[in-house]
């Protein structure tokens, strides 16, 4: 039986098929439709092993081979001024996480780093729903705007977005940056409910809500550099 390289699996409700990517510094990532039977993956990956091995060799030849991920022993939720310890358990019948006081326990059947990282990401999104959604709802009521719904995700390059239908998509990584910066992002997206662009009218209204909007906008671009290395 041919040995497979380490890989990360992500479920995407919009995916129609299994998608393989070899990403610099990350390695092999596998995107599957929601509800996909993960037991099918080893056979599928073996059928594509020649392509996978070639792509990984090419990446390593360019000096961009996978870097071993480091699991966190704690997560600083700076936006809500909390620090959560992370503990790891093996031997679980089913992968999952649970909170115990100021700790989160990541339970997996074995010690696979990638499975544990996926669970930490799931936990962070859950904390985003717990903290960011009510916080944004409170700010919306304060300024007289009303989002239709919220989505909490883990975007790689956007802190948030606002659809024309009034749905706010917020990045759970907002929990990891200073509170004032996270608040600015929430106000920024709420302002798009009134002005769905970055016109002068948008900035005028946003600066009424947040006088330091311009400086905060520059600051949040720098916040990406300070995010933990274990994040996607």
C-alpha positions in Angstrom: 0.0 0.0 0.0 1.6 3.3 -1.1 2.3 5.8 1.6 0.4 9.2 1.4 1.9 12.5 2.4 0.3 14.5 5.2 -2.7 16.5 4.1 -5.4 18.8 5.4 -9.1 18.3 4.7 -11.6 21.2 4.5 -15.3 20.9 3.9 -16.9 23.5 1.7 -20.7 23.5 1.2 -20.2 25.0 -2.2 -17.8 22.3 -3.4 -19.3 19.9 -6.0 -16.3 17.6 -6.1 -13.0 16.8 -4.3 -10.4 19.4 -5.1 -6.6 18.8 -4.5 -4.2 21.7 -4.1 -0.5 21.8 -3.2 0.0 25.1 -1.5 3.5 26.6 -0.8 4.6 26.3 2.8 1.4 24.4 3.6 1.5 21.2 1.5 -1.4 19.1 0.2 -4.9 20.4 1.0 -8.1 18.5 0.1 -11.4 20.3 -0.3 -14.5 18.1 -0.1 -18.2 18.7 -0.3 -20.1 19.0 3.0 -21.0 15.5 4.2 -18.4 13.8 2.0 -17.4 10.3 3.3 -13.8 10.8 4.4 -13.1 7.1 4.4 -13.0 7.4 0.6 -10.1 9.9 0.6 -7.1 7.5 0.9 -8.1 5.5 -2.2 -8.8 8.7 -4.1 -5.5 10.2 -3.1 -3.6 7.1 -4.1 -5.2 7.3 -7.5 -3.6 10.8 -7.8 -0.4 10.0 -6.0 1.9 10.5 -9.0 0.5 14.0 -9.5 0.7 14.8 -5.8 4.3 13.6 -5.5 5.4 15.6 -8.5 3.7 18.7 -7.3 5.3 18.4 -3.8 8.8 17.8 -5.3 8.5 20.8 -7.5 7.4 22.9 -4.6 10.3 21.7 -2.4 12.7 22.4 -5.3 11.6 26.0 -5.2 12.4 26.2 -1.5 8.7 26.4 -0.6 8.2 23.0 1.0 5.6 22.4 3.8 6.5 23.8 7.2 5.6 21.6 10.1 2.6 23.2 11.8 2.9 24.0 15.5 -0.1 23.4 17.7 -1.0 26.2 20.1 -1.1 25.7 23.9 -3.3 28.7 24.3 -5.3 31.2 22.1 -5.4 34.9 23.0 -8.9 36.2 22.2 -7.7 39.8 22.4 -10.9 41.4 21.0 -12.8 40.0 24.0 -9.9 40.1 26.4 -9.7 36.4 27.2 -7.0 33.8 27.0 -8.1 30.2 26.4 -5.8 27.3 27.2 -5.7 24.4 24.7 -5.4 20.8 25.7 -5.2 17.7 23.5 -6.7 14.2 23.9 -6.1 11.1 21.8 -8.1 7.9 21.7 -11.5 9.6 21.1 -14.1 7.6 19.3 -15.1 10.7 17.4 -13.3 13.9 16.6 -14.6 17.0 18.4 -13.9 19.8 20.9 -15.4 20.8 24.2 -14.9 23.7 26.6 -14.0 23.3 30.2 -13.8 26.6 32.0 -11.1 28.7 30.5 -9.8 25.8 28.4 -10.8 24.0 25.2 -10.1 20.3 24.8 -9.3 19.0 21.3 -10.2 15.3 21.1 -9.0 13.1 18.2 -8.6 9.4 17.6 -4.9 9.9 17.0 -2.3 12.6 17.2 -2.7 13.9 13.7 -1.7 17.6 13.8 -3.9 18.6 10.9 -7.0 17.0 12.4 -6.4 19.0 15.5 -5.9 22.2 13.7 -9.2 21.8 11.9 -10.9 21.3 15.2 -9.3 24.4 16.6 -10.5 26.4 13.6 -14.0 25.0 14.1 -13.8 26.1 17.8 -12.6 29.6 16.8 -15.6 30.0 14.4 -18.0 28.9 17.2 -16.4 31.5 19.5 -16.9 34.0 16.6 -20.6 33.2 16.6 -20.8 33.6 20.3 -19.0 36.9 20.5 -18.9 38.7 17.2 -22.6 38.2 16.2 -24.1 39.7 19.4 -21.4 42.5 19.5 -22.2 43.4 15.9 -26.0 43.3 16.6 -25.5 45.6 19.5 -23.5 48.1 17.4 -26.1 47.9 14.6 -28.9 48.8 17.0 -26.8 51.7 18.4 -26.4 53.2 14.9 -29.8 52.3 13.5 -28.9 49.7 10.9 -30.2 46.2 10.7 -28.3 43.3 9.1 -30.4 40.5 7.8 -28.1 37.7 8.9 -24.5 36.9 9.9 -21.9 34.4 8.7 -18.7 33.6 10.7 -15.9 32.3 8.5 -12.1 32.0 8.4 -11.2 34.1 5.4 -7.6 34.4 4.4 -7.5 37.9 3.1 -10.7 39.8 4.2 -11.8 40.8 7.7 -15.4 41.0 6.6 -17.9 41.7 3.9 -21.4 42.9 3.4 -23.7 41.5 0.7 -26.3 43.6 -1.1 -28.9 41.5 0.6 -27.7 42.7 4.0 -25.7 39.6 5.1 -22.6 40.3 7.0 -19.7 37.8 6.8 -17.2 38.3 9.6 -13.8 36.7 10.0 -13.4 34.7 13.2 -9.8 35.9 13.2 -11.2 39.3 14.4 -11.2 37.7 17.9 -7.4 37.6 17.7 -6.8 41.3 17.1 -7.1 44.3 19.5 -10.7 45.2 20.5 -10.6 48.7 18.9 -9.5 47.2 15.6 -12.2 44.5 15.6 -14.8 47.1 16.5 -13.7 49.2 13.6 -14.2 46.3 11.2 -17.7 45.7 12.5 -18.6 49.3 12.0 -17.0 49.3 8.6 -19.2 46.4 7.4 -22.3 47.9 9.1 -21.7 51.1 7.2 -22.0 49.2 4.0 -25.6 48.5 4.8 -26.1 52.3 4.1 -23.5 52.8 1.4 -22.5 49.6 -0.4 -19.2 51.2 -1.7 -16.3 53.2 -0.5 -17.5 56.5 -1.8 -17.0 59.8 0.1 -20.4 59.4 1.6 -19.4 56.0 3.0 -16.3 57.5 4.7 -18.2 60.5 6.0 -20.7 58.3 7.7 -18.1 55.9 9.0 -16.1 58.7 10.5 -19.2 59.9 12.2 -19.5 56.5 13.8 -15.7 56.1 14.4 -13.6 59.3 14.2 -10.4 57.3 14.0 -11.7 55.3 11.0 -8.8 56.3 8.6 -6.0 55.3 11.0 -7.8 52.1 12.1 -8.2 51.2 8.4 -4.5 51.4 8.0 -3.9 49.5 11.2 -6.0 46.5 10.4 -3.9 45.9 7.3 -0.9 45.4 9.6 -2.8 43.1 11.9 -2.5 40.2 9.4 1.2 39.9 10.2 0.6 39.4 13.9 -1.9 36.4 13.5 -0.7 33.0 14.8 1.2 30.8 12.4 -1.2 27.9 12.9 -4.1 29.7 11.3 -5.1 28.9 7.6 
